[in-house]
Amino acid sequence: MVAYDNAKGIFDSFKAAFQAEPCDLAKCEQLLGQLKLSLFSGSAAVLSGAGKTGPDAQKEQLLVRETLELACFLSIRHRDLAGFERHVSQLKMFYDQQKDLAPSEQKFPILGLSLLHLLASDRIGEFHTELELIPVDEVENTYIKQPVQLERYLMEGNYAKVLEAQKDVPKMYYAFFMERLIDTVRQKVGASLERSYENLPAQQAAQMLILADVPALQEFAVKENERKAREESDDPMGDLTPSLTRRAPLGLVKWEVRDGRLHFIRSEQKRLELPAVDLMVNTIGYATDLERIV
């Protein structure tokens, strides 16, 4: 139990640092690294004994579970989405397979955050795949129910309800993912606008994009142009892999706010695009993601 006692001491320090106000994120990250080494690495690791059973094994597994749960929340504070996904993936083993452990109070908040993360990332196929793995009686849990409702609002195009849901988030960490979800909604609305208009009044565009005023629209236009340029440079070959979240490479549409209007300036490639190509890629993408869901 020497290894366990050592790890428990580090965990207590990590938890105290995490709960301190203000929280020293660098110190938390350092303690988490030490704790993971103590739990998982070397012959002195807490979980080094394979197939252990009994009260001692349960204490060790609970310590690991609580460590990973705090690591999830720390990743959100760091805005480290890759780390958050990694820790959630590790936690699922304890939630799904370790039935002999006492239920965790953080299970549903973390699973709900994971669903909201997938929704905010526009990974609808993965969202439904994960939802299918949750027992039916648990879907009514408050933390699971909210992402499900938000997904329905998105599918309906009821963005006002999505905005309204920002005021009623069940846990503080949900606010981060809700901000990302609103950004995703803006991108979807923006994609529709640039397909439908050559230009439109700036104030009207700001309202449709859920922005406060025209200066906010100008700032969003700059970020949107930067995002598109970044995506184009990251995908120089024009990947046509079918996906619900991937559109056909159609050339750059630059946003410009001037003379009280939002203008969509299309590149030559964009002007000559064939809608059939976009339709084909989107249709195949829908079929691919639906197959994953089923």
N, C-alpha and C positions, 0 to 999 in steps of 0.2 A: 504493500500500500504506500510505499515511499514515493513512487512515481505519481500516484494519485494525489497524495498530500501536496507534493510540489506543484502539480498542475492546478490544484484547487486554490493554492495560494496566489498563483499568477492570475487565475480567473477572477478571484475576488478583487485584485488590484485593477484588472481590466474593467470589470463591471463598475467599480467605484469611479474610475476615470471617465467611463462612458456616461455615467449619470451625473457627473459634476457639471456645474454651471459657472462659467462657460466651459464647454467640453474641449479638451485639448486633443484634436483629431490625430495629430502626429504621435502623441504619446499612446493613444489607443491603438493605433496601427502597429506601433512597436511592441506593445504588450500582446497584441493578437498574434503577431509573428512568433514571439516566444512561446505563447500558449500552444500554437499549432505544432511547434517542434516538440514540445513536451507531450502532447497528446498522440502524435502520429509517427514521429521519427525516432529511429534507433531502438536498441534493445530495451532501453529504459522507458519507452513510450507507454502511456497508459493503456492503449489498445493493442499492445504487442502480443498478448496471449490470445491465440485463435481459439474460438469455440468456448470461451469462458461463460459460465452460467452462475446464477445465484445473486444474492444481494450486492456483493461487491461489483459484479459485472454491470448490474443495473445502475449503480451509482456512477460508474465510469461512463456508461452510455448517456445518462442524463447530463453529465458534465459536458460531453461532446455536443449534445443537442443544444444545450443552452449557449455554448460557445458559438455554434453556427448561427443560432438565432440572432445573437447580438452582432455577429459579423454581417448578417444581412442588413440590419439597421445602420451599421457603420458604413457599409458600402453606399447606402442611399445618401447618407450625410456627405460622403465624398463624391457623390454623383458618379460612382463607379458602377455602371450597369453590367459590365462583363463580370465583375466580382459578385454583384448581387445574384445574377443568374447562376453562377458557379456554386454559391453557398446554398441557394434554394435547391439546386439539383442534389447536393449532398444531404440536405435535410430530409428530402422525400423518403430516403431509406428509413429514417427514424419514424416518420409519420405513417408510412405505408406498411412497414414490415415489423417494427418493434411494438407489437401489440401488448407485450407484457409491461411496458413502461407506462407511468402515469400520464394522462393526457396533458398536452402542452397548451397553455393559455395563448401562446403566440402562433399556434398552427394556422388558424383561420386568417388572422391579420396578414401573415406572411404569404399564404396561398392567394389571398385576395390581392395583395400587392403585386404578386407575380402575374396574375391575370391582367391587372391594370397596366402593368409594364408591357405585356404583349399587345394589348389593345392600343396603347399610346404609340407603340412602334409600328402599328398597322400590320401586325403579323396575325391576321384573323384566323388563318388555318391552324396555327399553333395554339391560339386562344381556345378554339373549339376542341382541339385534341386534348388539351389539359383539362378543360371543363368536363369532358367525357370521363376522365379518370376520377372525378370527385363523386362520391356516392350521392344519390338523389336526395336523401334526407339531409345532407349537409349543404346543398345548394341554397337552401333558404336562410343560411347563416348570413347575418348582416354584411360581413366582410366579403362574402362571395357574391351575394345578391347584387351589390352595387355595380361591380364590373359587368355583370350580366345585363343589368338594366341599361347601362351606358352603351353596351354593344348594340342593344335593340334601338336606342335613340340614334346611334350612328347609321345603322342600316336603314332607318326611316328617314334620315336626313333631318331629324329634329334636333338641331344644334342648340336651340334655346334651352332645351331640357339638359343638355350636356353642361351648358354654362350654369344653369340653376344648381346642378349637382355639386359644383365647386363649393357652394356654401354649406354643404352638408356631408363633408367627408368624415368617415368614421374614425380615422386615426391620423395623427399629425403627418406621418410619412406619405399619406395618400396625396397631399397637396403637391408634392414634387411631380408625381406621375400625372396628376390632373393638369398641371401646367404643360407637360409634354403632350398630353392628349389634345388640349386646346390648340397647340401648335400644329398637330397632325390635322385637326379639323380645318385650320386656316389653309394648310397646304392643299387639302382636298377642294375647298371652296375656290382657292386661287386657280387650281388646275381647271375647274369648270369655267371660271371667268375668262381665262385666256383662250379657251376653246370657243367661247360664246361671243366675245366682244373684240373689236379692234381697240376701242377705248370707251371709258364711261366716267361720269362725274366722280371726282376723288372722294367727296363726302359720302356718296352712295357706296362706293367701293369699301371705304373704311367701315361702314355699318355692316356690310355683308361679310367682311372679314373679321368681325367682332373686335374692331380696334376703336380706341377712344376718339381719335380725331385724325386730321390729315397729316400732321407731323408724325404721328405713330404709323400711318400708312407709308410715308416716305422712308421711315426707318425699316419697316417690314420689307419694302420693295428692295432696298439695298441688301438686306440679309437674304432675300429670296434669290436675287441675282448671284450673290456669292455662293449660295447653296447649289444652284444649278451649275455654275462654273466648276465647282468642286466635284460634283457628281459626274460631269462630263469628262473631267480630267482623270477621275478614278476609273472610268469605264470607257477607255478610248476605242475599244473594239466594238462597242455597241451590242452588249450582251442581250440576246433575245430570249433568254431562258423564261418560259412561261411562269408567271406568278401573279397572284391577285394584287400584290404590292409593287409590281414592276410594270412600268409603261414602256411602250416601244420607243426606241431612240428616234426622236422626231426633230432634232435640232433645237437650238436655244431660243427661248422667248424671253426677251429682256423687258423688265418692268421699268417704267419711267413716269414720274409724277411731274407734270408741268401744266401751266395755264389752267389750274383747277381741275385737271382730268388725269386719270390713270391710263397710260398708253401701254399697249402690248406690242413691242417691236419684234417682229418675227425675222429670223434669219432666212436666207434664200432656201436652205434645206427645209425649213419649217413651212415656207409658203408652198413648196412643191410636194409636200407630204401626201401620201395616199391614205385616206381614213381607213381603208380596208385593212392595211397592215396593223394599225392600232387596234381595230376591232378584232382581228384574228388573234393577236397576242393576248388581249384581255379575255377573250372567250376561252382560249386554251388555259389561261391562268385560272379562271373561275373553275373550270373542270378539274384542273390539277388540285386546287385547294379543297374543292368539294370531295374529291376522292380521298384526300388525307383525313377530312373530317369523318367521313363514313367509315 
